[in-house]
Amino acid sequence: MPGSKISLGILAALAFLAVTPKGQSQTFLQPNTGTTGNWNTAALWSPGIPTSGTSTALTFNVLGGNANSYTFTNDIGAFTANSLSFNHFGSGILTLALGANALTLDGTSPFFSLNGAGSSVISGAGGVVLNTNTSVLGSGNGSLNISSVISG
């Protein structure tokens, strides 16, 4: 039957799509406020050490009433993310220290999100690479100072 060949073809295509892995967004939270540390330390992240990718979302949290400054050092290497969120409600400085490692924002509609009144800094010789138009958004009145070279 001609109709059954088409139906079998459609069924085979649907079965292939059902078992093909899809890219998933990964969100990593640095929940241990009061902790300065390296990106390659699993205990500082939930669910674990972040993996570089165009759907990776990194979130850095500092609770309100906290006057301490924190430095999170990228000791993983060159890293790509889709977004970086700074939920900084403290009065100290939150620093992302890149060292010689480039931080690239890429993927679908990449962005920096600033929430809270705290000041955040991205520093290091590796620089920040914006592979496509990148937004800065959020609900806070804090600041983000990128003291690294910006390219892209």
PyMOL CGO cylinders between C-alpha atoms (Angstrom):
from pymol import cmd
from pymol.cgo import CYLINDER

trace = [
    CYLINDER, 0.00, 0.00, 0.00, 1.41, 3.40, -0.91, 0.3, 1, 1, 1, 1, 1, 1,
    CYLINDER, 1.41, 3.40, -0.91, -0.01, 5.08, 2.21, 0.3, 1, 1, 1, 1, 1, 1,
    CYLINDER, -0.01, 5.08, 2.21, 1.66, 2.58, 4.51, 0.3, 1, 1, 1, 1, 1, 1,
    CYLINDER, 1.66, 2.58, 4.51, 5.13, 3.37, 3.10, 0.3, 1, 1, 1, 1, 1, 1,
    CYLINDER, 5.13, 3.37, 3.10, 4.66, 7.05, 3.88, 0.3, 1, 1, 1, 1, 1, 1,
    CYLINDER, 4.66, 7.05, 3.88, 3.33, 6.22, 7.34, 0.3, 1, 1, 1, 1, 1, 1,
    CYLINDER, 3.33, 6.22, 7.34, 6.31, 3.94, 8.03, 0.3, 1, 1, 1, 1, 1, 1,
    CYLINDER, 6.31, 3.94, 8.03, 8.70, 6.68, 6.89, 0.3, 1, 1, 1, 1, 1, 1,
    CYLINDER, 8.70, 6.68, 6.89, 7.08, 9.26, 9.14, 0.3, 1, 1, 1, 1, 1, 1,
    CYLINDER, 7.08, 9.26, 9.14, 7.04, 6.78, 12.04, 0.3, 1, 1, 1, 1, 1, 1,
    CYLINDER, 7.04, 6.78, 12.04, 10.75, 6.04, 11.54, 0.3, 1, 1, 1, 1, 1, 1,
    CYLINDER, 10.75, 6.04, 11.54, 11.57, 9.78, 11.49, 0.3, 1, 1, 1, 1, 1, 1,
    CYLINDER, 11.57, 9.78, 11.49, 9.58, 10.38, 14.68, 0.3, 1, 1, 1, 1, 1, 1,
    CYLINDER, 9.58, 10.38, 14.68, 11.28, 7.45, 16.40, 0.3, 1, 1, 1, 1, 1, 1,
    CYLINDER, 11.28, 7.45, 16.40, 14.71, 8.85, 15.43, 0.3, 1, 1, 1, 1, 1, 1,
    CYLINDER, 14.71, 8.85, 15.43, 13.81, 12.27, 16.86, 0.3, 1, 1, 1, 1, 1, 1,
    CYLINDER, 13.81, 12.27, 16.86, 12.55, 10.71, 20.08, 0.3, 1, 1, 1, 1, 1, 1,
    CYLINDER, 12.55, 10.71, 20.08, 15.87, 8.99, 20.81, 0.3, 1, 1, 1, 1, 1, 1,
    CYLINDER, 15.87, 8.99, 20.81, 18.23, 11.71, 19.54, 0.3, 1, 1, 1, 1, 1, 1,
    CYLINDER, 18.23, 11.71, 19.54, 19.69, 13.66, 22.50, 0.3, 1, 1, 1, 1, 1, 1,
    CYLINDER, 19.69, 13.66, 22.50, 18.78, 17.32, 22.56, 0.3, 1, 1, 1, 1, 1, 1,
    CYLINDER, 18.78, 17.32, 22.56, 21.03, 20.10, 23.81, 0.3, 1, 1, 1, 1, 1, 1,
    CYLINDER, 21.03, 20.10, 23.81, 19.98, 21.13, 27.29, 0.3, 1, 1, 1, 1, 1, 1,
    CYLINDER, 19.98, 21.13, 27.29, 20.58, 24.34, 29.11, 0.3, 1, 1, 1, 1, 1, 1,
    CYLINDER, 20.58, 24.34, 29.11, 22.93, 23.93, 32.04, 0.3, 1, 1, 1, 1, 1, 1,
    CYLINDER, 22.93, 23.93, 32.04, 22.67, 26.25, 34.99, 0.3, 1, 1, 1, 1, 1, 1,
    CYLINDER, 22.67, 26.25, 34.99, 25.39, 26.32, 37.59, 0.3, 1, 1, 1, 1, 1, 1,
    CYLINDER, 25.39, 26.32, 37.59, 24.87, 28.18, 40.84, 0.3, 1, 1, 1, 1, 1, 1,
    CYLINDER, 24.87, 28.18, 40.84, 27.66, 29.30, 43.12, 0.3, 1, 1, 1, 1, 1, 1,
    CYLINDER, 27.66, 29.30, 43.12, 25.55, 28.97, 46.26, 0.3, 1, 1, 1, 1, 1, 1,
    CYLINDER, 25.55, 28.97, 46.26, 28.22, 29.13, 48.96, 0.3, 1, 1, 1, 1, 1, 1,
    CYLINDER, 28.22, 29.13, 48.96, 28.15, 32.80, 49.77, 0.3, 1, 1, 1, 1, 1, 1,
    CYLINDER, 28.15, 32.80, 49.77, 31.10, 33.61, 51.92, 0.3, 1, 1, 1, 1, 1, 1,
    CYLINDER, 31.10, 33.61, 51.92, 33.35, 31.47, 49.79, 0.3, 1, 1, 1, 1, 1, 1,
    CYLINDER, 33.35, 31.47, 49.79, 36.14, 32.56, 47.48, 0.3, 1, 1, 1, 1, 1, 1,
    CYLINDER, 36.14, 32.56, 47.48, 37.38, 29.82, 45.22, 0.3, 1, 1, 1, 1, 1, 1,
    CYLINDER, 37.38, 29.82, 45.22, 38.19, 28.24, 41.90, 0.3, 1, 1, 1, 1, 1, 1,
    CYLINDER, 38.19, 28.24, 41.90, 35.70, 27.30, 39.17, 0.3, 1, 1, 1, 1, 1, 1,
    CYLINDER, 35.70, 27.30, 39.17, 37.20, 23.80, 39.16, 0.3, 1, 1, 1, 1, 1, 1,
    CYLINDER, 37.20, 23.80, 39.16, 36.07, 23.11, 42.76, 0.3, 1, 1, 1, 1, 1, 1,
    CYLINDER, 36.07, 23.11, 42.76, 32.94, 20.95, 42.64, 0.3, 1, 1, 1, 1, 1, 1,
    CYLINDER, 32.94, 20.95, 42.64, 31.84, 21.84, 46.19, 0.3, 1, 1, 1, 1, 1, 1,
    CYLINDER, 31.84, 21.84, 46.19, 31.36, 25.48, 45.16, 0.3, 1, 1, 1, 1, 1, 1,
    CYLINDER, 31.36, 25.48, 45.16, 28.80, 24.67, 42.46, 0.3, 1, 1, 1, 1, 1, 1,
    CYLINDER, 28.80, 24.67, 42.46, 25.42, 23.07, 42.14, 0.3, 1, 1, 1, 1, 1, 1,
    CYLINDER, 25.42, 23.07, 42.14, 25.16, 20.57, 40.50, 0.3, 1, 1, 1, 1, 1, 1,
    CYLINDER, 25.16, 20.57, 40.50, 28.95, 20.36, 39.94, 0.3, 1, 1, 1, 1, 1, 1,
    CYLINDER, 28.95, 20.36, 39.94, 31.87, 21.86, 38.04, 0.3, 1, 1, 1, 1, 1, 1,
    CYLINDER, 31.87, 21.86, 38.04, 30.51, 23.88, 35.11, 0.3, 1, 1, 1, 1, 1, 1,
    CYLINDER, 30.51, 23.88, 35.11, 31.06, 22.70, 31.55, 0.3, 1, 1, 1, 1, 1, 1,
    CYLINDER, 31.06, 22.70, 31.55, 31.80, 25.10, 28.75, 0.3, 1, 1, 1, 1, 1, 1,
    CYLINDER, 31.80, 25.10, 28.75, 29.08, 25.40, 26.10, 0.3, 1, 1, 1, 1, 1, 1,
    CYLINDER, 29.08, 25.40, 26.10, 26.76, 27.75, 24.23, 0.3, 1, 1, 1, 1, 1, 1,
    CYLINDER, 26.76, 27.75, 24.23, 23.82, 26.81, 26.50, 0.3, 1, 1, 1, 1, 1, 1,
    CYLINDER, 23.82, 26.81, 26.50, 25.72, 27.07, 29.81, 0.3, 1, 1, 1, 1, 1, 1,
    CYLINDER, 25.72, 27.07, 29.81, 24.38, 29.60, 32.31, 0.3, 1, 1, 1, 1, 1, 1,
    CYLINDER, 24.38, 29.60, 32.31, 26.59, 30.64, 35.24, 0.3, 1, 1, 1, 1, 1, 1,
    CYLINDER, 26.59, 30.64, 35.24, 25.02, 32.30, 38.28, 0.3, 1, 1, 1, 1, 1, 1,
    CYLINDER, 25.02, 32.30, 38.28, 27.02, 33.94, 41.07, 0.3, 1, 1, 1, 1, 1, 1,
    CYLINDER, 27.02, 33.94, 41.07, 25.19, 34.74, 44.33, 0.3, 1, 1, 1, 1, 1, 1,
    CYLINDER, 25.19, 34.74, 44.33, 26.11, 37.08, 47.19, 0.3, 1, 1, 1, 1, 1, 1,
    CYLINDER, 26.11, 37.08, 47.19, 23.44, 37.60, 49.86, 0.3, 1, 1, 1, 1, 1, 1,
    CYLINDER, 23.44, 37.60, 49.86, 22.35, 40.99, 51.15, 0.3, 1, 1, 1, 1, 1, 1,
    CYLINDER, 22.35, 40.99, 51.15, 23.99, 42.33, 54.29, 0.3, 1, 1, 1, 1, 1, 1,
    CYLINDER, 23.99, 42.33, 54.29, 27.28, 40.76, 53.26, 0.3, 1, 1, 1, 1, 1, 1,
    CYLINDER, 27.28, 40.76, 53.26, 30.16, 43.27, 53.15, 0.3, 1, 1, 1, 1, 1, 1,
    CYLINDER, 30.16, 43.27, 53.15, 32.84, 40.75, 52.14, 0.3, 1, 1, 1, 1, 1, 1,
    CYLINDER, 32.84, 40.75, 52.14, 34.47, 40.70, 48.71, 0.3, 1, 1, 1, 1, 1, 1,
    CYLINDER, 34.47, 40.70, 48.71, 34.75, 37.43, 46.79, 0.3, 1, 1, 1, 1, 1, 1,
    CYLINDER, 34.75, 37.43, 46.79, 36.94, 36.26, 43.93, 0.3, 1, 1, 1, 1, 1, 1,
    CYLINDER, 36.94, 36.26, 43.93, 35.98, 33.31, 41.74, 0.3, 1, 1, 1, 1, 1, 1,
    CYLINDER, 35.98, 33.31, 41.74, 38.97, 32.24, 39.64, 0.3, 1, 1, 1, 1, 1, 1,
    CYLINDER, 38.97, 32.24, 39.64, 38.55, 30.49, 36.30, 0.3, 1, 1, 1, 1, 1, 1,
    CYLINDER, 38.55, 30.49, 36.30, 41.11, 27.70, 36.60, 0.3, 1, 1, 1, 1, 1, 1,
    CYLINDER, 41.11, 27.70, 36.60, 39.27, 25.53, 34.05, 0.3, 1, 1, 1, 1, 1, 1,
    CYLINDER, 39.27, 25.53, 34.05, 40.65, 27.19, 30.91, 0.3, 1, 1, 1, 1, 1, 1,
    CYLINDER, 40.65, 27.19, 30.91, 39.01, 29.02, 28.02, 0.3, 1, 1, 1, 1, 1, 1,
    CYLINDER, 39.01, 29.02, 28.02, 35.28, 28.95, 28.75, 0.3, 1, 1, 1, 1, 1, 1,
    CYLINDER, 35.28, 28.95, 28.75, 32.12, 29.55, 26.71, 0.3, 1, 1, 1, 1, 1, 1,
    CYLINDER, 32.12, 29.55, 26.71, 28.76, 30.40, 28.29, 0.3, 1, 1, 1, 1, 1, 1,
    CYLINDER, 28.76, 30.40, 28.29, 25.43, 31.68, 27.09, 0.3, 1, 1, 1, 1, 1, 1,
    CYLINDER, 25.43, 31.68, 27.09, 24.85, 33.82, 30.16, 0.3, 1, 1, 1, 1, 1, 1,
    CYLINDER, 24.85, 33.82, 30.16, 26.40, 35.14, 33.35, 0.3, 1, 1, 1, 1, 1, 1,
    CYLINDER, 26.40, 35.14, 33.35, 24.08, 36.27, 36.14, 0.3, 1, 1, 1, 1, 1, 1,
    CYLINDER, 24.08, 36.27, 36.14, 25.34, 38.30, 39.07, 0.3, 1, 1, 1, 1, 1, 1,
    CYLINDER, 25.34, 38.30, 39.07, 22.82, 38.11, 41.93, 0.3, 1, 1, 1, 1, 1, 1,
    CYLINDER, 22.82, 38.11, 41.93, 24.86, 40.41, 44.12, 0.3, 1, 1, 1, 1, 1, 1,
    CYLINDER, 24.86, 40.41, 44.12, 22.99, 41.94, 47.03, 0.3, 1, 1, 1, 1, 1, 1,
    CYLINDER, 22.99, 41.94, 47.03, 26.04, 42.55, 49.23, 0.3, 1, 1, 1, 1, 1, 1,
    CYLINDER, 26.04, 42.55, 49.23, 28.25, 45.62, 49.51, 0.3, 1, 1, 1, 1, 1, 1,
    CYLINDER, 28.25, 45.62, 49.51, 31.63, 44.00, 48.74, 0.3, 1, 1, 1, 1, 1, 1,
    CYLINDER, 31.63, 44.00, 48.74, 33.08, 43.36, 45.27, 0.3, 1, 1, 1, 1, 1, 1,
    CYLINDER, 33.08, 43.36, 45.27, 32.39, 40.11, 43.40, 0.3, 1, 1, 1, 1, 1, 1,
    CYLINDER, 32.39, 40.11, 43.40, 35.31, 39.43, 41.02, 0.3, 1, 1, 1, 1, 1, 1,
    CYLINDER, 35.31, 39.43, 41.02, 35.52, 36.87, 38.25, 0.3, 1, 1, 1, 1, 1, 1,
    CYLINDER, 35.52, 36.87, 38.25, 39.25, 36.41, 37.73, 0.3, 1, 1, 1, 1, 1, 1,
    CYLINDER, 39.25, 36.41, 37.73, 39.88, 34.97, 34.27, 0.3, 1, 1, 1, 1, 1, 1,
    CYLINDER, 39.88, 34.97, 34.27, 43.67, 34.87, 34.36, 0.3, 1, 1, 1, 1, 1, 1,
    CYLINDER, 43.67, 34.87, 34.36, 44.88, 34.03, 30.85, 0.3, 1, 1, 1, 1, 1, 1,
    CYLINDER, 44.88, 34.03, 30.85, 41.62, 32.20, 30.05, 0.3, 1, 1, 1, 1, 1, 1,
    CYLINDER, 41.62, 32.20, 30.05, 39.21, 33.77, 27.55, 0.3, 1, 1, 1, 1, 1, 1,
    CYLINDER, 39.21, 33.77, 27.55, 35.54, 33.98, 28.54, 0.3, 1, 1, 1, 1, 1, 1,
    CYLINDER, 35.54, 33.98, 28.54, 33.30, 33.77, 25.46, 0.3, 1, 1, 1, 1, 1, 1,
    CYLINDER, 33.30, 33.77, 25.46, 29.60, 34.60, 25.40, 0.3, 1, 1, 1, 1, 1, 1,
    CYLINDER, 29.60, 34.60, 25.40, 27.87, 32.77, 22.56, 0.3, 1, 1, 1, 1, 1, 1,
    CYLINDER, 27.87, 32.77, 22.56, 24.74, 30.85, 21.66, 0.3, 1, 1, 1, 1, 1, 1,
    CYLINDER, 24.74, 30.85, 21.66, 21.17, 32.10, 21.36, 0.3, 1, 1, 1, 1, 1, 1,
    CYLINDER, 21.17, 32.10, 21.36, 20.72, 35.63, 22.73, 0.3, 1, 1, 1, 1, 1, 1,
    CYLINDER, 20.72, 35.63, 22.73, 23.67, 35.66, 25.20, 0.3, 1, 1, 1, 1, 1, 1,
    CYLINDER, 23.67, 35.66, 25.20, 23.47, 38.05, 28.13, 0.3, 1, 1, 1, 1, 1, 1,
    CYLINDER, 23.47, 38.05, 28.13, 24.88, 39.41, 31.37, 0.3, 1, 1, 1, 1, 1, 1,
    CYLINDER, 24.88, 39.41, 31.37, 22.26, 39.79, 34.11, 0.3, 1, 1, 1, 1, 1, 1,
    CYLINDER, 22.26, 39.79, 34.11, 22.80, 42.17, 37.05, 0.3, 1, 1, 1, 1, 1, 1,
    CYLINDER, 22.80, 42.17, 37.05, 20.48, 41.72, 40.00, 0.3, 1, 1, 1, 1, 1, 1,
    CYLINDER, 20.48, 41.72, 40.00, 21.03, 43.60, 43.25, 0.3, 1, 1, 1, 1, 1, 1,
    CYLINDER, 21.03, 43.60, 43.25, 23.04, 46.66, 44.19, 0.3, 1, 1, 1, 1, 1, 1,
    CYLINDER, 23.04, 46.66, 44.19, 26.47, 45.01, 44.41, 0.3, 1, 1, 1, 1, 1, 1,
    CYLINDER, 26.47, 45.01, 44.41, 29.48, 45.74, 42.22, 0.3, 1, 1, 1, 1, 1, 1,
    CYLINDER, 29.48, 45.74, 42.22, 30.93, 42.99, 40.04, 0.3, 1, 1, 1, 1, 1, 1,
    CYLINDER, 30.93, 42.99, 40.04, 34.20, 42.88, 38.09, 0.3, 1, 1, 1, 1, 1, 1,
    CYLINDER, 34.20, 42.88, 38.09, 35.47, 40.62, 35.31, 0.3, 1, 1, 1, 1, 1, 1,
    CYLINDER, 35.47, 40.62, 35.31, 39.27, 40.81, 35.12, 0.3, 1, 1, 1, 1, 1, 1,
    CYLINDER, 39.27, 40.81, 35.12, 42.14, 38.96, 33.49, 0.3, 1, 1, 1, 1, 1, 1,
    CYLINDER, 42.14, 38.96, 33.49, 44.36, 38.88, 30.43, 0.3, 1, 1, 1, 1, 1, 1,
    CYLINDER, 44.36, 38.88, 30.43, 42.18, 36.23, 28.72, 0.3, 1, 1, 1, 1, 1, 1,
    CYLINDER, 42.18, 36.23, 28.72, 39.59, 38.82, 27.88, 0.3, 1, 1, 1, 1, 1, 1,
    CYLINDER, 39.59, 38.82, 27.88, 35.87, 38.66, 27.16, 0.3, 1, 1, 1, 1, 1, 1,
    CYLINDER, 35.87, 38.66, 27.16, 34.80, 37.57, 23.66, 0.3, 1, 1, 1, 1, 1, 1,
    CYLINDER, 34.80, 37.57, 23.66, 31.29, 38.48, 22.50, 0.3, 1, 1, 1, 1, 1, 1,
    CYLINDER, 31.29, 38.48, 22.50, 30.63, 36.17, 19.53, 0.3, 1, 1, 1, 1, 1, 1,
    CYLINDER, 30.63, 36.17, 19.53, 27.24, 37.76, 18.81, 0.3, 1, 1, 1, 1, 1, 1,
    CYLINDER, 27.24, 37.76, 18.81, 25.09, 40.62, 20.06, 0.3, 1, 1, 1, 1, 1, 1,
    CYLINDER, 25.09, 40.62, 20.06, 25.08, 40.37, 23.85, 0.3, 1, 1, 1, 1, 1, 1,
    CYLINDER, 25.08, 40.37, 23.85, 22.58, 42.03, 26.19, 0.3, 1, 1, 1, 1, 1, 1,
    CYLINDER, 22.58, 42.03, 26.19, 23.04, 43.47, 29.66, 0.3, 1, 1, 1, 1, 1, 1,
    CYLINDER, 23.04, 43.47, 29.66, 19.86, 43.19, 31.70, 0.3, 1, 1, 1, 1, 1, 1,
    CYLINDER, 19.86, 43.19, 31.70, 18.54, 42.58, 35.18, 0.3, 1, 1, 1, 1, 1, 1,
    CYLINDER, 18.54, 42.58, 35.18, 16.57, 44.12, 37.99, 0.3, 1, 1, 1, 1, 1, 1,
    CYLINDER, 16.57, 44.12, 37.99, 19.41, 45.61, 39.99, 0.3, 1, 1, 1, 1, 1, 1,
    CYLINDER, 19.41, 45.61, 39.99, 21.20, 48.92, 40.10, 0.3, 1, 1, 1, 1, 1, 1,
    CYLINDER, 21.20, 48.92, 40.10, 24.62, 47.33, 40.69, 0.3, 1, 1, 1, 1, 1, 1,
    CYLINDER, 24.62, 47.33, 40.69, 27.54, 47.71, 38.33, 0.3, 1, 1, 1, 1, 1, 1,
    CYLINDER, 27.54, 47.71, 38.33, 29.60, 45.43, 36.11, 0.3, 1, 1, 1, 1, 1, 1,
    CYLINDER, 29.60, 45.43, 36.11, 33.14, 46.55, 35.30, 0.3, 1, 1, 1, 1, 1, 1,
    CYLINDER, 33.14, 46.55, 35.30, 34.92, 44.52, 32.62, 0.3, 1, 1, 1, 1, 1, 1,
    CYLINDER, 34.92, 44.52, 32.62, 38.57, 45.39, 33.06, 0.3, 1, 1, 1, 1, 1, 1,
    CYLINDER, 38.57, 45.39, 33.06, 39.66, 42.73, 30.55, 0.3, 1, 1, 1, 1, 1, 1,
    CYLINDER, 39.66, 42.73, 30.55, 39.95, 43.29, 26.81, 0.3, 1, 1, 1, 1, 1, 1,
    CYLINDER, 39.95, 43.29, 26.81, 36.55, 42.98, 25.11, 0.3, 1, 1, 1, 1, 1, 1,
    CYLINDER, 36.55, 42.98, 25.11, 36.51, 41.59, 21.56, 0.3, 1, 1, 1, 1, 1, 1,
    CYLINDER, 36.51, 41.59, 21.56, 34.13, 40.00, 19.09, 0.3, 1, 1, 1, 1, 1, 1,
]
cmd.load_cgo(trace, "trace")
